[in-house]
Amino acid sequence: MRLFLAIDIPEALREELKPVLDMLRTPGIKPVAPENLHVTVKFLGDVNNQAALEERLESLKIAPFSVRTTDIGCFGYRVLWLGLESPGLQALGGEVDRLLGADYKSEPYSPHLTLARGKDNQAKGPFHRFLGHHFHHRWTAERLVLYESVLGPEGAKYRTIGKF
């Protein structure tokens, strides 16, 4: 199973982002489906022993924490994202890395909400239009969600496996 850990976003933010996602529907750009918007904490990849993973995740003690949106930015012109500020989210990312140890690849955590993926040569203009736009949204995250990602011809479909 292809799994990842994430926090959900509030429905009000999802609704606020829908017009942006609609404007991004241009050749060479694939916006994230609104129902798939989430904040990835850790991509786990193919997991063979889901029960052992869930057992480890049960030991996490997650206190509610605040998340604040910032500006839209991009990684090259391949990924358009909405920035997030949250010491609690940073701490959760570190705690997940410590808990899972060397069993799962660890990369520096940069909290963001992916809005779209693009091809460099086709995404530059459309992405550039949104860079620096600011969203004023704050919410309290209370749990970590384990999702399965099922890839298909229309894109990924996410299924909730557990909440911690």
SEVEXNU-373009 format. One record per residue: residue in one letter; x, y, z of N, C-alpha, C in turn; residue number from 1. Coordinates in steps of 0.1 Angstrom, whole numbers, always signed. Atoms other than C-alpha are relative to their C-alpha. Example, Ala and Ser with C-alpha at 12.3 -4.5 7.8 and 13.67 -1.06 7.14 Angstrom:
<pts>
<pt r="A" n_px="+9" n_py="-12" n_pz="+0" ca_px="+123" ca_py="-45" ca_pz="+78" c_px="+9" c_py="+12" c_pz="+0" k="1"/>
<pt r="S" n_px="-9" n_py="-11" n_pz="+0" ca_px="+137" ca_py="-11" ca_pz="+71" c_px="-8" c_py="+11" c_pz="+8" k="2"/>
</pts>
This chain:
<pts>
<pt r="M" n_px="+8" n_py="-12" n_pz="+0" ca_px="+0" ca_py="+0" ca_pz="+0" c_px="+9" c_py="+12" c_pz="+0" k="1"/>
<pt r="R" n_px="-7" n_py="-13" n_pz="+1" ca_px="+12" ca_py="+35" ca_pz="-9" c_px="-6" c_py="+10" c_pz="+10" k="2"/>
<pt r="L" n_px="+6" n_py="-8" n_pz="-11" ca_px="+8" ca_py="+56" ca_pz="+23" c_px="+7" c_py="+13" c_pz="+2" k="3"/>
<pt r="F" n_px="-6" n_py="-13" n_pz="-4" ca_px="+14" ca_py="+91" ca_pz="+36" c_px="-8" c_py="+4" c_pz="+12" k="4"/>
<pt r="L" n_px="+6" n_py="-6" n_pz="-12" ca_px="+7" ca_py="+110" ca_pz="+68" c_px="-3" c_py="+15" c_pz="-3" k="5"/>
<pt r="A" n_px="+4" n_py="-13" n_pz="+4" ca_px="-11" ca_py="+143" ca_pz="+66" c_px="-9" c_py="+6" c_pz="+11" k="6"/>
<pt r="I" n_px="+10" n_py="-7" n_pz="-7" ca_px="-32" ca_py="+169" ca_pz="+84" c_px="-10" c_py="+5" c_pz="-10" k="7"/>
<pt r="D" n_px="+11" n_py="-5" n_pz="+9" ca_px="-66" ca_py="+178" ca_pz="+69" c_px="+0" c_py="+16" c_pz="+1" k="8"/>
<pt r="I" n_px="+2" n_py="-14" n_pz="+0" ca_px="-74" ca_py="+214" ca_pz="+60" c_px="-15" c_py="+3" c_pz="+3" k="9"/>
<pt r="P" n_px="+15" n_py="-3" n_pz="-3" ca_px="-107" ca_py="+231" ca_pz="+71" c_px="-7" c_py="+2" c_pz="-14" k="10"/>
<pt r="E" n_px="+8" n_py="-2" n_pz="+12" ca_px="-135" ca_py="+232" ca_pz="+46" c_px="-1" c_py="+14" c_pz="-5" k="11"/>
<pt r="A" n_px="+0" n_py="-14" n_pz="+5" ca_px="-135" ca_py="+270" ca_pz="+45" c_px="+12" c_py="+3" c_pz="-8" k="12"/>
<pt r="L" n_px="-12" n_py="-2" n_pz="+8" ca_px="-99" ca_py="+270" ca_pz="+32" c_px="-2" c_py="-7" c_pz="-13" k="13"/>
<pt r="R" n_px="+2" n_py="+8" n_pz="+13" ca_px="-108" ca_py="+243" ca_pz="+6" c_px="-9" c_py="+8" c_pz="-9" k="14"/>
<pt r="E" n_px="+10" n_py="-8" n_pz="+8" ca_px="-137" ca_py="+265" ca_pz="-6" c_px="+7" c_py="+13" c_pz="-5" k="15"/>
<pt r="E" n_px="-7" n_py="-12" n_pz="+4" ca_px="-115" ca_py="+296" ca_pz="-7" c_px="+11" c_py="-3" c_pz="-11" k="16"/>
<pt r="L" n_px="-10" n_py="+3" n_pz="+9" ca_px="-89" ca_py="+278" ca_pz="-28" c_px="-6" c_py="-5" c_pz="-14" k="17"/>
<pt r="K" n_px="+6" n_py="+5" n_pz="+12" ca_px="-113" ca_py="+264" ca_pz="-54" c_px="+1" c_py="+9" c_pz="-12" k="18"/>
<pt r="P" n_px="-2" n_py="-9" n_pz="+12" ca_px="-113" ca_py="+295" ca_pz="-77" c_px="+14" c_py="+0" c_pz="-5" k="19"/>
<pt r="V" n_px="-14" n_py="+0" n_pz="+4" ca_px="-75" ca_py="+294" ca_pz="-77" c_px="+3" c_py="-13" c_pz="-8" k="20"/>
<pt r="L" n_px="-2" n_py="+13" n_pz="+7" ca_px="-75" ca_py="+257" ca_pz="-87" c_px="-7" c_py="+1" c_pz="-13" k="21"/>
<pt r="D" n_px="+7" n_py="-1" n_pz="+13" ca_px="-100" ca_py="+265" ca_pz="-114" c_px="+8" c_py="+8" c_pz="-10" k="22"/>
<pt r="M" n_px="-7" n_py="-9" n_pz="+8" ca_px="-79" ca_py="+293" ca_pz="-128" c_px="+13" c_py="-7" c_pz="-5" k="23"/>
<pt r="L" n_px="-12" n_py="+7" n_pz="+3" ca_px="-49" ca_py="+269" ca_pz="-129" c_px="-2" c_py="-11" c_pz="-11" k="24"/>
<pt r="R" n_px="+3" n_py="+10" n_pz="+10" ca_px="-66" ca_py="+245" ca_pz="-153" c_px="+3" c_py="+5" c_pz="-14" k="25"/>
<pt r="T" n_px="-5" n_py="-5" n_pz="+13" ca_px="-45" ca_py="+253" ca_pz="-183" c_px="+10" c_py="-12" c_pz="-5" k="26"/>
<pt r="P" n_px="-9" n_py="+10" n_pz="+5" ca_px="-23" ca_py="+231" ca_pz="-206" c_px="+13" c_py="+0" c_pz="+7" k="27"/>
<pt r="G" n_px="-13" n_py="+2" n_pz="-7" ca_px="+7" ca_py="+217" ca_pz="-188" c_px="-1" c_py="+1" c_pz="+15" k="28"/>
<pt r="I" n_px="+1" n_py="-2" n_pz="-15" ca_px="-7" ca_py="+223" ca_pz="-153" c_px="-11" c_py="-9" c_pz="+5" k="29"/>
<pt r="K" n_px="+10" n_py="+9" n_pz="-6" ca_px="-25" ca_py="+198" ca_pz="-131" c_px="-3" c_py="+4" c_pz="+14" k="30"/>
<pt r="P" n_px="+4" n_py="-4" n_pz="-13" ca_px="-43" ca_py="+214" ca_pz="-102" c_px="-4" c_py="-12" c_pz="+9" k="31"/>
<pt r="V" n_px="+5" n_py="+11" n_pz="-9" ca_px="-49" ca_py="+192" ca_pz="-71" c_px="-15" c_py="+1" c_pz="+1" k="32"/>
<pt r="A" n_px="+15" n_py="+1" n_pz="-1" ca_px="-85" ca_py="+181" ca_pz="-69" c_px="-3" c_py="+6" c_pz="+14" k="33"/>
<pt r="P" n_px="+4" n_py="-6" n_pz="-13" ca_px="-102" ca_py="+201" ca_pz="-41" c_px="-1" c_py="-10" c_pz="+12" k="34"/>
<pt r="E" n_px="+2" n_py="+10" n_pz="-10" ca_px="-111" ca_py="+170" ca_pz="-22" c_px="+13" c_py="-7" c_pz="+4" k="35"/>
<pt r="N" n_px="-14" n_py="+6" n_pz="-3" ca_px="-74" ca_py="+159" ca_pz="-22" c_px="+9" c_py="+10" c_pz="+7" k="36"/>
<pt r="L" n_px="-8" n_py="-10" n_pz="-7" ca_px="-61" ca_py="+191" ca_pz="-6" c_px="+3" c_py="-5" c_pz="+14" k="37"/>
<pt r="H" n_px="-4" n_py="+4" n_pz="-14" ca_px="-41" ca_py="+182" ca_pz="+26" c_px="+14" c_py="+6" c_pz="+2" k="38"/>
<pt r="V" n_px="-13" n_py="-3" n_pz="-3" ca_px="-9" ca_py="+190" ca_pz="+43" c_px="+8" c_py="-12" c_pz="+3" k="39"/>
<pt r="T" n_px="-8" n_py="+12" n_pz="-2" ca_px="+16" ca_py="+162" ca_pz="+39" c_px="+10" c_py="+2" c_pz="+12" k="40"/>
<pt r="V" n_px="-10" n_py="+0" n_pz="-11" ca_px="+36" ca_py="+155" ca_pz="+71" c_px="+12" c_py="-9" c_pz="-4" k="41"/>
<pt r="K" n_px="-11" n_py="+9" n_pz="+4" ca_px="+55" ca_py="+125" ca_pz="+57" c_px="-6" c_py="-10" c_pz="-10" k="42"/>
<pt r="F" n_px="+3" n_py="+10" n_pz="+10" ca_px="+53" ca_py="+105" ca_pz="+25" c_px="+7" c_py="-13" c_pz="+4" k="43"/>
<pt r="L" n_px="-6" n_py="+13" n_pz="-5" ca_px="+59" ca_py="+68" ca_pz="+35" c_px="+3" c_py="-9" c_pz="-12" k="44"/>
<pt r="G" n_px="-2" n_py="+8" n_pz="+11" ca_px="+57" ca_py="+52" ca_pz="+1" c_px="-7" c_py="-14" c_pz="+2" k="45"/>
<pt r="D" n_px="+6" n_py="+13" n_pz="-2" ca_px="+50" ca_py="+15" ca_pz="-2" c_px="+3" c_py="-6" c_pz="+13" k="46"/>
<pt r="V" n_px="-1" n_py="+5" n_pz="-13" ca_px="+43" ca_py="+0" ca_pz="+32" c_px="-5" c_py="-14" c_pz="+0" k="47"/>
<pt r="N" n_px="+3" n_py="+15" n_pz="-1" ca_px="+43" ca_py="-38" ca_pz="+37" c_px="-7" c_py="-4" c_pz="+13" k="48"/>
<pt r="N" n_px="+5" n_py="+4" n_pz="-13" ca_px="+35" ca_py="-39" ca_pz="+74" c_px="-8" c_py="+11" c_pz="+6" k="49"/>
<pt r="Q" n_px="+8" n_py="-11" n_pz="-4" ca_px="+6" ca_py="-15" ca_pz="+79" c_px="-3" c_py="-1" c_pz="+15" k="50"/>
<pt r="A" n_px="+4" n_py="+2" n_pz="-15" ca_px="-3" ca_py="-30" ca_pz="+114" c_px="+11" c_py="+5" c_pz="+9" k="51"/>
<pt r="A" n_px="-11" n_py="-5" n_pz="-8" ca_px="+32" ca_py="-23" ca_pz="+127" c_px="+1" c_py="+15" c_pz="+0" k="52"/>
<pt r="L" n_px="+0" n_py="-14" n_pz="+1" ca_px="+31" ca_py="+12" ca_pz="+114" c_px="-10" c_py="+7" c_pz="+9" k="53"/>
<pt r="E" n_px="+11" n_py="-5" n_pz="-8" ca_px="-2" ca_py="+19" ca_pz="+130" c_px="+2" c_py="-1" c_pz="+15" k="54"/>
<pt r="E" n_px="-4" n_py="+2" n_pz="-14" ca_px="+10" ca_py="+5" ca_pz="+163" c_px="+10" c_py="+11" c_pz="+4" k="55"/>
<pt r="R" n_px="-10" n_py="-10" n_pz="-4" ca_px="+39" ca_py="+29" ca_pz="+163" c_px="-7" c_py="+14" c_pz="+0" k="56"/>
<pt r="L" n_px="+6" n_py="-13" n_pz="+1" ca_px="+17" ca_py="+58" ca_pz="+153" c_px="-10" c_py="+2" c_pz="+12" k="57"/>
<pt r="E" n_px="+9" n_py="+0" n_pz="-11" ca_px="-7" ca_py="+50" ca_pz="+182" c_px="+7" c_py="+7" c_pz="+12" k="58"/>
<pt r="S" n_px="-7" n_py="-5" n_pz="-12" ca_px="+21" ca_py="+61" ca_pz="+206" c_px="+2" c_py="+15" c_pz="-1" k="59"/>
<pt r="L" n_px="-1" n_py="-15" n_pz="+1" ca_px="+21" ca_py="+97" ca_pz="+192" c_px="-10" c_py="+7" c_pz="+9" k="60"/>
<pt r="K" n_px="+8" n_py="-9" n_pz="-8" ca_px="+8" ca_py="+123" ca_pz="+216" c_px="-1" c_py="+13" c_pz="-7" k="61"/>
<pt r="I" n_px="+1" n_py="-12" n_pz="+7" ca_px="-5" ca_py="+151" ca_pz="+195" c_px="-9" c_py="+10" c_pz="+7" k="62"/>
<pt r="A" n_px="+8" n_py="-11" n_pz="-6" ca_px="-16" ca_py="+183" ca_pz="+212" c_px="-5" c_py="+9" c_pz="-11" k="63"/>
<pt r="P" n_px="+5" n_py="-9" n_pz="+11" ca_px="-38" ca_py="+206" ca_pz="+191" c_px="+10" c_py="+12" c_pz="-2" k="64"/>
<pt r="F" n_px="-9" n_py="-10" n_pz="+3" ca_px="-17" ca_py="+232" ca_pz="+173" c_px="-6" c_py="+9" c_pz="-11" k="65"/>
<pt r="S" n_px="+5" n_py="-9" n_pz="+10" ca_px="-23" ca_py="+263" ca_pz="+152" c_px="+8" c_py="+0" c_pz="-13" k="66"/>
<pt r="V" n_px="-6" n_py="-1" n_pz="+13" ca_px="-16" ca_py="+265" ca_pz="+115" c_px="-5" c_py="+13" c_pz="-7" k="67"/>
<pt r="R" n_px="+4" n_py="-13" n_pz="+7" ca_px="-15" ca_py="+298" ca_pz="+95" c_px="+5" c_py="-1" c_pz="-14" k="68"/>
<pt r="T" n_px="-4" n_py="-1" n_pz="+14" ca_px="-14" ca_py="+302" ca_pz="+57" c_px="+8" c_py="+12" c_pz="-2" k="69"/>
<pt r="T" n_px="-8" n_py="-12" n_pz="+3" ca_px="+11" ca_py="+326" ca_pz="+42" c_px="-2" c_py="+2" c_pz="-15" k="70"/>
<pt r="D" n_px="+0" n_py="-3" n_pz="+14" ca_px="+20" ca_py="+333" ca_pz="+5" c_px="+1" c_py="-12" c_pz="-9" k="71"/>
<pt r="I" n_px="-2" n_py="+11" n_pz="+10" ca_px="+18" ca_py="+312" ca_pz="-26" c_px="+14" c_py="+1" c_pz="-6" k="72"/>
<pt r="G" n_px="-14" n_py="+1" n_pz="+6" ca_px="+52" ca_py="+301" ca_pz="-39" c_px="+1" c_py="-12" c_pz="-9" k="73"/>
<pt r="C" n_px="-2" n_py="+12" n_pz="+8" ca_px="+67" ca_py="+274" ca_pz="-61" c_px="+13" c_py="-6" c_pz="+2" k="74"/>
<pt r="F" n_px="-13" n_py="+7" n_pz="+0" ca_px="+94" ca_py="+248" ca_pz="-62" c_px="+3" c_py="-1" c_pz="-15" k="75"/>
<pt r="G" n_px="-2" n_py="-1" n_pz="+14" ca_px="+109" ca_py="+257" ca_pz="-96" c_px="-13" c_py="+4" c_pz="-6" k="76"/>
<pt r="Y" n_px="+13" n_py="-2" n_pz="+6" ca_px="+80" ca_py="+258" ca_pz="-119" c_px="-7" c_py="-14" c_pz="-2" k="77"/>
<pt r="R" n_px="+5" n_py="+13" n_pz="+0" ca_px="+71" ca_py="+222" ca_pz="-111" c_px="-12" c_py="-2" c_pz="+10" k="78"/>
<pt r="V" n_px="+10" n_py="+2" n_pz="-11" ca_px="+50" ca_py="+226" ca_pz="-79" c_px="-4" c_py="+14" c_pz="+5" k="79"/>
<pt r="L" n_px="+5" n_py="-12" n_pz="-6" ca_px="+28" ca_py="+256" ca_pz="-69" c_px="-6" c_py="-4" c_pz="+14" k="80"/>
<pt r="W" n_px="+5" n_py="+3" n_pz="-13" ca_px="+21" ca_py="+257" ca_pz="-32" c_px="-4" c_py="+12" c_pz="+8" k="81"/>
<pt r="L" n_px="+3" n_py="-10" n_pz="-9" ca_px="+6" ca_py="+277" ca_pz="-4" c_px="+8" c_py="-3" c_pz="+13" k="82"/>
<pt r="G" n_px="-8" n_py="+1" n_pz="-12" ca_px="+30" ca_py="+283" ca_pz="+25" c_px="-8" c_py="-1" c_pz="+13" k="83"/>
<pt r="L" n_px="+7" n_py="+1" n_pz="-13" ca_px="+22" ca_py="+275" ca_pz="+61" c_px="+10" c_py="+3" c_pz="+10" k="84"/>
<pt r="E" n_px="-8" n_py="-2" n_pz="-12" ca_px="+36" ca_py="+287" ca_pz="+94" c_px="-7" c_py="-7" c_pz="+12" k="85"/>
<pt r="S" n_px="+6" n_py="+7" n_pz="-12" ca_px="+32" ca_py="+265" ca_pz="+124" c_px="+12" c_py="-7" c_pz="+7" k="86"/>
<pt r="P" n_px="-10" n_py="+8" n_pz="-8" ca_px="+58" ca_py="+256" ca_pz="+151" c_px="-5" c_py="-14" c_pz="+3" k="87"/>
<pt r="G" n_px="+5" n_py="+13" n_pz="-4" ca_px="+35" ca_py="+228" ca_pz="+161" c_px="+1" c_py="-10" c_pz="-12" k="88"/>
<pt r="L" n_px="-2" n_py="+8" n_pz="+12" ca_px="+35" ca_py="+214" ca_pz="+125" c_px="+14" c_py="-4" c_pz="-2" k="89"/>
<pt r="Q" n_px="-15" n_py="+3" n_pz="+1" ca_px="+73" ca_py="+216" ca_pz="+124" c_px="+3" c_py="-11" c_pz="+10" k="90"/>
<pt r="A" n_px="-3" n_py="+9" n_pz="-11" ca_px="+74" ca_py="+198" ca_pz="+157" c_px="-5" c_py="-14" c_pz="-3" k="91"/>
<pt r="L" n_px="+7" n_py="+13" n_pz="+4" ca_px="+50" ca_py="+171" ca_pz="+145" c_px="+9" c_py="-7" c_pz="-10" k="92"/>
<pt r="G" n_px="-9" n_py="+6" n_pz="+11" ca_px="+72" ca_py="+165" ca_pz="+114" c_px="+12" c_py="-6" c_pz="+6" k="93"/>
<pt r="G" n_px="-12" n_py="+5" n_pz="-6" ca_px="+102" ca_py="+161" ca_pz="+136" c_px="-3" c_py="-12" c_pz="+9" k="94"/>
<pt r="E" n_px="+4" n_py="+11" n_pz="-9" ca_px="+84" ca_py="+138" ca_pz="+161" c_px="-3" c_py="-13" c_pz="-9" k="95"/>
<pt r="V" n_px="+3" n_py="+11" n_pz="+9" ca_px="+71" ca_py="+116" ca_pz="+132" c_px="+13" c_py="-6" c_pz="-5" k="96"/>
<pt r="D" n_px="-13" n_py="+5" n_pz="+4" ca_px="+107" ca_py="+113" ca_pz="+119" c_px="+7" c_py="-8" c_pz="+11" k="97"/>
<pt r="R" n_px="-6" n_py="+7" n_pz="-11" ca_px="+120" ca_py="+103" ca_pz="+153" c_px="-7" c_py="-13" c_pz="+3" k="98"/>
<pt r="L" n_px="+8" n_py="+12" n_pz="-3" ca_px="+92" ca_py="+78" ca_pz="+158" c_px="+3" c_py="-11" c_pz="-10" k="99"/>
<pt r="L" n_px="-1" n_py="+10" n_pz="+10" ca_px="+96" ca_py="+61" ca_pz="+125" c_px="+15" c_py="-3" c_pz="-3" k="100"/>
<pt r="G" n_px="-14" n_py="+3" n_pz="+1" ca_px="+134" ca_py="+63" ca_pz="+125" c_px="+5" c_py="-2" c_pz="-14" k="101"/>
<pt r="A" n_px="-7" n_py="+3" n_pz="+13" ca_px="+155" ca_py="+49" ca_pz="+96" c_px="-9" c_py="-9" c_pz="-9" k="102"/>
<pt r="D" n_px="+8" n_py="+9" n_pz="+8" ca_px="+126" ca_py="+27" ca_pz="+84" c_px="-6" c_py="+7" c_pz="-12" k="103"/>
<pt r="Y" n_px="+6" n_py="-8" n_pz="+10" ca_px="+113" ca_py="+56" ca_pz="+63" c_px="+10" c_py="+11" c_pz="-3" k="104"/>
<pt r="K" n_px="-9" n_py="-11" n_pz="+5" ca_px="+133" ca_py="+81" ca_pz="+42" c_px="-4" c_py="+13" c_pz="+7" k="105"/>
<pt r="S" n_px="+3" n_py="-13" n_pz="-7" ca_px="+137" ca_py="+114" ca_pz="+61" c_px="+6" c_py="+11" c_pz="-9" k="106"/>
<pt r="E" n_px="-5" n_py="-11" n_pz="+7" ca_px="+140" ca_py="+147" ca_pz="+43" c_px="-4" c_py="+12" c_pz="+8" k="107"/>
<pt r="P" n_px="+3" n_py="-12" n_pz="-7" ca_px="+140" ca_py="+183" ca_pz="+57" c_px="-15" c_py="+3" c_pz="-3" k="108"/>
<pt r="Y" n_px="+15" n_py="-3" n_pz="+2" ca_px="+103" ca_py="+192" ca_pz="+63" c_px="-2" c_py="+14" c_pz="-2" k="109"/>
<pt r="S" n_px="+3" n_py="-14" n_pz="+4" ca_px="+90" ca_py="+223" ca_pz="+46" c_px="-16" c_py="+0" c_pz="-1" k="110"/>
<pt r="P" n_px="+14" n_py="+0" n_pz="+1" ca_px="+53" ca_py="+227" ca_pz="+55" c_px="-6" c_py="+8" c_pz="-11" k="111"/>
<pt r="H" n_px="+6" n_py="-7" n_pz="+11" ca_px="+32" ca_py="+236" ca_pz="+25" c_px="-13" c_py="-8" c_pz="-4" k="112"/>
<pt r="L" n_px="+12" n_py="+6" n_pz="+5" ca_px="-1" ca_py="+228" ca_pz="+8" c_px="+1" c_py="+1" c_pz="-15" k="113"/>
<pt r="T" n_px="-2" n_py="+0" n_pz="+14" ca_px="+4" ca_py="+217" ca_pz="-28" c_px="-13" c_py="+3" c_pz="-7" k="114"/>
<pt r="L" n_px="+12" n_py="-5" n_pz="+8" ca_px="-20" ca_py="+235" ca_pz="-52" c_px="+0" c_py="-6" c_pz="-14" k="115"/>
<pt r="A" n_px="+0" n_py="+4" n_pz="+14" ca_px="-8" ca_py="+223" ca_pz="-86" c_px="+14" c_py="-5" c_pz="-3" k="116"/>
<pt r="R" n_px="-12" n_py="+4" n_pz="+5" ca_px="+19" ca_py="+205" ca_pz="-105" c_px="+1" c_py="+4" c_pz="-15" k="117"/>
<pt r="G" n_px="+0" n_py="-5" n_pz="+14" ca_px="+32" ca_py="+217" ca_pz="-138" c_px="+13" c_py="-5" c_pz="-7" k="118"/>
<pt r="K" n_px="-12" n_py="+2" n_pz="+8" ca_px="+57" ca_py="+212" ca_pz="-166" c_px="+7" c_py="+13" c_pz="-1" k="119"/>
<pt r="D" n_px="-8" n_py="-12" n_pz="-1" ca_px="+85" ca_py="+238" ca_pz="-163" c_px="-3" c_py="+10" c_pz="-11" k="120"/>
<pt r="N" n_px="+1" n_py="-9" n_pz="+11" ca_px="+81" ca_py="+253" ca_pz="-198" c_px="-14" c_py="+5" c_pz="-2" k="121"/>
<pt r="Q" n_px="+14" n_py="-5" n_pz="+2" ca_px="+43" ca_py="+255" ca_pz="-197" c_px="-6" c_py="+6" c_pz="+13" k="122"/>
<pt r="A" n_px="+6" n_py="-5" n_pz="-13" ca_px="+37" ca_py="+264" ca_pz="-160" c_px="+5" c_py="+14" c_pz="+4" k="123"/>
<pt r="K" n_px="-6" n_py="-12" n_pz="-5" ca_px="+60" ca_py="+294" ca_pz="-157" c_px="-10" c_py="+12" c_pz="+0" k="124"/>
<pt r="G" n_px="+9" n_py="-11" n_pz="+1" ca_px="+35" ca_py="+320" ca_pz="-169" c_px="-12" c_py="-1" c_pz="+10" k="125"/>
<pt r="P" n_px="+11" n_py="+1" n_pz="-10" ca_px="+4" ca_py="+307" ca_pz="-150" c_px="+4" c_py="+0" c_pz="+14" k="126"/>
<pt r="F" n_px="-5" n_py="+0" n_pz="-14" ca_px="+24" ca_py="+300" ca_pz="-118" c_px="+4" c_py="+14" c_pz="+4" k="127"/>
<pt r="H" n_px="-5" n_py="-13" n_pz="-4" ca_px="+40" ca_py="+334" ca_pz="-119" c_px="-11" c_py="+10" c_pz="+3" k="128"/>
<pt r="R" n_px="+12" n_py="-8" n_pz="-3" ca_px="+5" ca_py="+350" ca_pz="-119" c_px="-4" c_py="+0" c_pz="+15" k="129"/>
<pt r="F" n_px="+5" n_py="+2" n_pz="-14" ca_px="-1" ca_py="+336" ca_pz="-84" c_px="+10" c_py="+2" c_pz="+10" k="130"/>
<pt r="L" n_px="-11" n_py="-1" n_pz="-9" ca_px="+33" ca_py="+340" ca_pz="-68" c_px="-2" c_py="+12" c_pz="+9" k="131"/>
<pt r="G" n_px="+1" n_py="-11" n_pz="-9" ca_px="+31" ca_py="+361" ca_pz="-37" c_px="-14" c_py="+3" c_pz="+5" k="132"/>
<pt r="H" n_px="+14" n_py="-2" n_pz="-5" ca_px="-7" ca_py="+361" ca_pz="-33" c_px="+0" c_py="-6" c_pz="+14" k="133"/>
<pt r="H" n_px="+1" n_py="+3" n_pz="-14" ca_px="-15" ca_py="+359" ca_pz="+4" c_px="-14" c_py="-5" c_pz="+3" k="134"/>
<pt r="F" n_px="+12" n_py="+5" n_pz="-5" ca_px="-42" ca_py="+339" ca_pz="+20" c_px="+0" c_py="+1" c_pz="+15" k="135"/>
<pt r="H" n_px="+1" n_py="-2" n_pz="-15" ca_px="-53" ca_py="+348" ca_pz="+56" c_px="-9" c_py="-10" c_pz="+5" k="136"/>
<pt r="H" n_px="+9" n_py="+11" n_pz="-6" ca_px="-65" ca_py="+316" ca_pz="+71" c_px="+8" c_py="-6" c_pz="+12" k="137"/>
<pt r="R" n_px="-6" n_py="+6" n_pz="-12" ca_px="-58" ca_py="+301" ca_pz="+105" c_px="-9" c_py="-11" c_pz="+5" k="138"/>
<pt r="W" n_px="+9" n_py="+11" n_pz="-6" ca_px="-70" ca_py="+268" ca_pz="+120" c_px="+8" c_py="-8" c_pz="+10" k="139"/>
<pt r="T" n_px="-6" n_py="+8" n_pz="-10" ca_px="-63" ca_py="+244" ca_pz="+147" c_px="+0" c_py="-15" c_pz="-5" k="140"/>
<pt r="A" n_px="-1" n_py="+14" n_pz="+4" ca_px="-50" ca_py="+209" ca_pz="+137" c_px="+0" c_py="-8" c_pz="+13" k="141"/>
<pt r="E" n_px="+2" n_py="+8" n_pz="-12" ca_px="-59" ca_py="+182" ca_pz="+162" c_px="+4" c_py="-15" c_pz="-2" k="142"/>
<pt r="R" n_px="-4" n_py="+14" n_pz="+1" ca_px="-49" ca_py="+149" ca_pz="+146" c_px="+8" c_py="-2" c_pz="-13" k="143"/>
<pt r="L" n_px="-7" n_py="+4" n_pz="+11" ca_px="-27" ca_py="+132" ca_pz="+121" c_px="-8" c_py="-11" c_pz="-7" k="144"/>
<pt r="V" n_px="+8" n_py="+10" n_pz="+8" ca_px="-43" ca_py="+111" ca_pz="+93" c_px="+9" c_py="-8" c_pz="-8" k="145"/>
<pt r="L" n_px="-8" n_py="+9" n_pz="+9" ca_px="-28" ca_py="+81" ca_pz="+76" c_px="-9" c_py="-3" c_pz="-12" k="146"/>
<pt r="Y" n_px="+7" n_py="+2" n_pz="+12" ca_px="-39" ca_py="+79" ca_pz="+40" c_px="+7" c_py="-10" c_pz="-9" k="147"/>
<pt r="E" n_px="-5" n_py="+8" n_pz="+11" ca_px="-36" ca_py="+54" ca_pz="+12" c_px="-2" c_py="+8" c_pz="-12" k="148"/>
<pt r="S" n_px="+0" n_py="-7" n_pz="+13" ca_px="-28" ca_py="+69" ca_pz="-22" c_px="-1" c_py="-11" c_pz="-11" k="149"/>
<pt r="V" n_px="+2" n_py="+10" n_pz="+11" ca_px="-42" ca_py="+49" ca_pz="-51" c_px="+1" c_py="+8" c_pz="-13" k="150"/>
<pt r="L" n_px="-2" n_py="-7" n_pz="+13" ca_px="-29" ca_py="+61" ca_pz="-85" c_px="-9" c_py="-6" c_pz="-11" k="151"/>
<pt r="G" n_px="+8" n_py="+4" n_pz="+11" ca_px="-52" ca_py="+59" ca_pz="-114" c_px="+1" c_py="+9" c_pz="-12" k="152"/>
<pt r="P" n_px="-1" n_py="-9" n_pz="+12" ca_px="-57" ca_py="+74" ca_pz="-149" c_px="-5" c_py="+14" c_pz="+2" k="153"/>
<pt r="E" n_px="+5" n_py="-14" n_pz="-3" ca_px="-76" ca_py="+104" ca_pz="-135" c_px="+7" c_py="+7" c_pz="+11" k="154"/>
<pt r="G" n_px="-8" n_py="-6" n_pz="-11" ca_px="-50" ca_py="+110" ca_pz="-108" c_px="-2" c_py="-9" c_pz="+12" k="155"/>
<pt r="A" n_px="+0" n_py="+7" n_pz="-13" ca_px="-46" ca_py="+99" ca_pz="-72" c_px="-14" c_py="+1" c_pz="+7" k="156"/>
<pt r="K" n_px="+11" n_py="+1" n_pz="-9" ca_px="-75" ca_py="+89" ca_pz="-50" c_px="+5" c_py="-3" c_pz="+14" k="157"/>
<pt r="Y" n_px="-5" n_py="+2" n_pz="-14" ca_px="-70" ca_py="+91" ca_pz="-12" c_px="-10" c_py="-7" c_pz="+8" k="158"/>
<pt r="R" n_px="+9" n_py="+8" n_pz="-9" ca_px="-85" ca_py="+67" ca_pz="+13" c_px="+5" c_py="+1" c_pz="+14" k="159"/>
<pt r="T" n_px="-4" n_py="-1" n_pz="-14" ca_px="-84" ca_py="+73" ca_pz="+51" c_px="+2" c_py="-14" c_pz="+5" k="160"/>
<pt r="I" n_px="-3" n_py="+13" n_pz="-6" ca_px="-67" ca_py="+44" ca_pz="+68" c_px="-2" c_py="+1" c_pz="+16" k="161"/>
<pt r="G" n_px="+2" n_py="-2" n_pz="-15" ca_px="-66" ca_py="+58" ca_pz="+104" c_px="+3" c_py="+15" c_pz="+4" k="162"/>
<pt r="K" n_px="-2" n_py="-14" n_pz="-6" ca_px="-65" ca_py="+90" ca_pz="+126" c_px="+6" c_py="-2" c_pz="+13" k="163"/>
<pt r="F" n_px="-8" n_py="+2" n_pz="-12" ca_px="-41" ca_py="+95" ca_pz="+154" c_px="+1" c_py="+14" c_pz="+7" k="164"/>
</pts>
